[in-house]
Amino acid sequence: MEEILVIVLQLFFEFFIQVVGSGLLDGIGRATNSKREDGCAILLLHIFFGGGLGWISTLIAPKLFLPFFALRIANLIAAPLLAGAVSYLIAKWTAKEGTANGSGHFVHGFLFALMFGLARFAFAAH
């Protein structure tokens, strides 16, 4: 039972960090680039910050909580998809009429979460 709780808590906290981090970067991008949402700079920002925060998280919590390799791979697949979907839904929910549909936000959330997960997968102690 304890192992299941650890798995659920890790998934929750990693997902929370990914959504909050991606949301902060979206806010920065919106404030600095309000007319265009399709630039390479904001994509690179999401990639580097996602990987950087993932690496920093390995310094704080160096041991992976997911005990099995298959669960780690499932996390690498599911977390970016969920983070992208949440980012898209939040963008669509907060968008004003006549503005972009938020599809770029899916890519931003997906890349941030993917790089975060890959950094944890690569640098954390197995």
PEMO-V477949 format. One record per backbone hydrogen bond with DSSP energy under -0.5 kcal/mol. CO is the residue of the C=O (numbers start at 0). NH is the residue of the N-H. If there is no record, write none. Layout:
CO:NH
CO:NH
//
This chain:
0:4
1:5
2:6
3:7
4:8
5:9
6:10
7:11
8:12
9:13
10:14
11:15
12:16
13:17
14:18
15:19
16:20
17:21
18:22
19:23
20:24
21:25
22:26
23:27
24:28
25:29
26:30
27:31
28:32
38:42
39:43
40:44
41:45
42:46
43:47
44:48
45:49
46:50
47:51
48:52
49:53
50:54
51:55
52:56
53:57
54:57
54:58
55:58
55:59
56:60
61:124
64:66
67:71
68:72
69:73
70:74
71:75
72:76
73:77
74:78
76:80
77:81
78:82
79:83
80:84
81:85
82:86
83:87
84:88
85:89
86:90
87:91
88:92
89:93
90:94
95:98
101:104
101:105
102:106
103:107
104:108
105:109
106:110
107:111
108:112
109:113
110:114
111:115
112:116
113:117
114:118
115:119
116:120
117:121
118:122
119:123
124:63
//
